[in-house]
Structures are given as C-alpha cells and as structure tokens.
Amino acid sequence: MTLEEQLTIKNKLGLHARAAIKLVELAARYNAEVMIITEEKQASAASVLGLLLLERAQGQQITVRCEGPDAKPALRAVKALVEARFDEQE
C-alpha cells in the first residue's frame, strides 16, 4: 500500500536538526518506507542528513509518501507531528 499527502511546514525554524531527528525517530516505529518529497528533491525519513538537505522552511510544502504494511498509521503519525509543529513552542 502506498499513500501520499501534501503538508505545510508550520514550525518557525522549518525542518531543522531537532525536527528532522523527531521525524526519523517517529518513522522508525513503523513497518513502512517514509519519503519526504519537495519539488526538487526527496529524502528518506530514515536519514537526518537527507531531511536537512531538503531545506524546508516555515510555510513551504512537502509531500509525505508512505509505502508498506504500516503506511496508513505512519502517514497519520507524520501528519500529526508536522501539524503539531514538531512539538516546538512558538
């Protein structure tokens, strides 16, 4: 099963190191390949460095693609993390 959803980065600092680490830790909990895609690049949610190289700032779009047995719960969890601004206080 492959699912995809477009999300907007809402936290003030964008997809920076702490946010990328949270995303990697979250994605590792699921039996699914989680990819983060921009207009120009894509990165696995298993790679902090790959996520940082996407250079996503507040207000920019990402597409989250989840593939595998846990695609649905993985996508739901990633969406919740992004919507919660990566649990950052602003």
Secondary structure as UniProt FT lines:
FT   STRAND          2..8
FT   TURN            12..13
FT   HELIX           17..27
FT   TURN            28..29
FT   STRAND          33..37
FT   STRAND          42..44
FT   TURN            45..46
FT   HELIX           48..52
FT   TURN            53..54
FT   TURN            58..59
FT   STRAND          61..67
FT   TURN            69..70
FT   HELIX           71..83
FT   HELIX           85..87
//
